[in-house]
Amino acid sequence: RKILREYLIDKHGMVLGDNLGGHGFHHNFVAEMNRITGVTAVVVPRDDRIHQRPYDLPQLPFVVNHAPGSKAEPLGWKIDGRWAVYYHPGALSDAWRDDHAGIKKAVWENCYQLGINILFYAYAEQDKWRSAQQQ
């Protein structure tokens, strides 16, 4: 926990969580990220830039909700104005498999695009932070 907290807060890192473990995983992941970050998860808004750049995603790509009883919405933990953790509750990585787990092309392509958006966001935020450290 100490190392992950240092990575997320002191080094401005980012974690992408994806639920492949069901309801128990969902609740444990959310509880641990709340504890590690010191902030409570919120729904990442559809109009947030993480869903718009470089790909504008009109809807969240969703394979299957592995967290029954929870809403099919991405959660995030924001620290100092940036997303430090992005959690997708619906098997995003299933779509990234070589065989795409039998998922329709339109869905797995959007899953790739969401992944690219998250990486793009993480690197852009890390770059801003590193540039500020050099000044």
PLY file of the C-alpha trace (Angstrom):
ply
format ascii 1.0
element vertex 135
property float x
property float y
property float z
element edge 134
property int vertex1
property int vertex2
end_header
0.00 0.00 0.00
2.81 2.38 0.89
4.59 1.82 -2.43
1.40 2.14 -4.47
0.42 5.31 -2.59
3.87 6.78 -3.28
3.57 5.86 -6.96
0.11 7.40 -7.31
0.58 10.51 -5.20
4.27 11.40 -5.01
5.21 10.24 -8.51
1.93 11.11 -10.22
1.41 7.58 -11.54
-1.86 6.10 -12.66
-3.57 2.72 -12.26
-6.05 1.18 -14.67
-8.28 -1.35 -12.95
-10.46 -3.81 -14.85
-12.90 -6.22 -13.26
-12.51 -9.83 -14.30
-13.18 -11.14 -10.81
-16.81 -10.44 -10.10
-18.66 -8.72 -7.30
-16.06 -9.48 -4.62
-13.23 -8.06 -6.72
-15.22 -4.90 -7.40
-15.85 -4.15 -3.73
-12.31 -5.04 -2.67
-10.72 -2.94 -5.43
-12.89 0.07 -4.61
-12.19 -0.26 -0.87
-8.43 -0.60 -1.39
-8.20 2.34 -3.78
-10.24 4.47 -1.34
-7.81 3.52 1.41
-4.62 3.94 -0.64
-5.56 7.25 -2.29
-7.34 8.78 0.67
-10.22 9.86 -1.57
-13.53 8.25 -2.46
-14.30 6.92 -5.93
-16.62 8.92 -8.16
-18.18 8.15 -11.52
-15.93 9.37 -14.33
-18.21 11.69 -16.33
-18.99 10.80 -19.94
-17.84 14.27 -21.03
-14.47 14.01 -19.26
-11.46 14.46 -21.54
-10.30 10.93 -20.74
-13.29 9.75 -22.82
-12.65 12.26 -25.61
-8.95 12.29 -26.49
-7.53 11.07 -28.75
-10.74 9.13 -29.49
-14.16 10.61 -28.85
-16.14 7.74 -27.36
-19.88 8.42 -27.58
-20.58 5.66 -25.06
-18.54 3.58 -22.68
-17.55 0.29 -24.30
-18.82 -2.47 -22.13
-18.31 -6.20 -22.53
-20.06 -7.58 -19.44
-20.69 -6.20 -15.96
-18.63 -8.38 -13.64
-19.88 -6.50 -10.62
-23.56 -7.46 -10.30
-25.52 -4.92 -8.34
-23.20 -2.08 -9.30
-23.83 0.35 -12.10
-22.05 -0.15 -15.40
-20.06 3.05 -15.03
-16.34 3.74 -14.81
-15.08 4.91 -11.44
-12.16 7.18 -10.80
-10.08 8.49 -7.93
-9.05 12.08 -8.49
-6.05 13.53 -6.69
-5.01 17.17 -7.13
-7.24 17.58 -10.17
-6.10 14.49 -12.09
-7.36 10.93 -12.33
-4.93 8.74 -10.42
-7.04 5.58 -10.79
-9.48 4.62 -13.54
-11.60 1.54 -12.92
-13.64 -0.16 -15.62
-16.14 -2.63 -14.11
-16.86 -4.52 -17.30
-14.08 -6.81 -18.55
-12.35 -4.28 -20.78
-9.37 -6.60 -21.14
-11.52 -9.44 -22.53
-11.84 -7.36 -25.69
-8.04 -7.04 -25.86
-7.50 -10.78 -26.16
-6.16 -12.11 -29.47
-9.55 -13.68 -30.21
-11.45 -10.72 -28.65
-13.39 -13.30 -26.59
-16.01 -13.47 -29.33
-16.95 -9.83 -28.80
-18.37 -7.83 -31.73
-15.80 -5.81 -33.65
-17.45 -2.44 -32.90
-17.23 -3.14 -29.15
-13.65 -4.44 -29.06
-12.46 -1.56 -31.23
-14.01 0.90 -28.76
-12.36 -1.02 -25.91
-8.98 -0.53 -27.59
-9.77 3.15 -28.09
-10.68 3.58 -24.43
-7.40 1.93 -23.43
-5.49 4.28 -25.73
-7.34 7.27 -24.24
-6.39 6.19 -20.73
-2.72 5.73 -21.68
-2.73 9.05 -23.52
-4.18 10.76 -20.45
-1.72 9.10 -18.06
1.31 10.06 -20.16
0.07 13.63 -20.70
-0.46 14.12 -16.96
2.93 12.57 -16.15
4.59 14.86 -18.71
2.95 17.97 -17.20
4.12 16.94 -13.75
7.69 16.19 -14.88
7.90 19.51 -16.74
6.75 21.37 -13.63
9.39 19.55 -11.56
12.16 20.79 -13.86
11.15 24.45 -13.50
0 1
1 2
2 3
3 4
4 5
5 6
6 7
7 8
8 9
9 10
10 11
11 12
12 13
13 14
14 15
15 16
16 17
17 18
18 19
19 20
20 21
21 22
22 23
23 24
24 25
25 26
26 27
27 28
28 29
29 30
30 31
31 32
32 33
33 34
34 35
35 36
36 37
37 38
38 39
39 40
40 41
41 42
42 43
43 44
44 45
45 46
46 47
47 48
48 49
49 50
50 51
51 52
52 53
53 54
54 55
55 56
56 57
57 58
58 59
59 60
60 61
61 62
62 63
63 64
64 65
65 66
66 67
67 68
68 69
69 70
70 71
71 72
72 73
73 74
74 75
75 76
76 77
77 78
78 79
79 80
80 81
81 82
82 83
83 84
84 85
85 86
86 87
87 88
88 89
89 90
90 91
91 92
92 93
93 94
94 95
95 96
96 97
97 98
98 99
99 100
100 101
101 102
102 103
103 104
104 105
105 106
106 107
107 108
108 109
109 110
110 111
111 112
112 113
113 114
114 115
115 116
116 117
117 118
118 119
119 120
120 121
121 122
122 123
123 124
124 125
125 126
126 127
127 128
128 129
129 130
130 131
131 132
132 133
133 134
